[in-house]
Amino acid sequence: MKCPFCNFEESKVADSRESMDGQAIKRRRQCLKCNQRFTTFETIDLTVQVLKRDETYEDFKQEKLFGGIMAACRHTRVSHDKVKSLAYHITADLTARQLREITTRELGAIVMKHLQEIDTVAYIRFACVYKRFKDIKEILDAIDSIKHKDGSYCLTGKNNFNSEDADYASTRE
Ligand SMILES: [Zn+2]
């Protein structure tokens, strides 16, 4: 881990703690050259391949997953740390399942399942990109599908989306 201030290669760990979901390790480091302190957030190195819509593969990247979820959570009550934790959690899950490859469709469905439990706005926003809705009616139908009959939103119930037209997270290349 290079120092972000002077690029020196060596640093010492000043403090380590488990964070968020209890699976990630956050480390406070101090550069051995310039003595500046910085924080590292350990992520898992995955070799899972993502099969995209155009039938090409790319390496799974937690950062890209994070970016896609973050885009859906912008201007919601979902914090940056919460999104980071979610991206890490999904990544850890894929690793635990020892998957070699996953389709963008499957990945999108996993993200949606989690977002549904976290924030309705983020969930709908992600679904809009993931499903590539063609008109406002499709969006309204999707919102309806998570609404209870009394008008309140169901945050944890199962959704009615099928898994067609998935995208790998919600950001375009
Ligand atoms: Zn330094």
Boltz pocket constraint, residues with backbone or C-beta under 6 A from the ligand:
constraints:
  - pocket:
      binder: B
      contacts: [[A, 3], [A, 4], [A, 5], [A, 6], [A, 7], [A, 8], [A, 31], [A, 32], [A, 33], [A, 34], [A, 35], [A, 36]]
      max_distance: 6.0
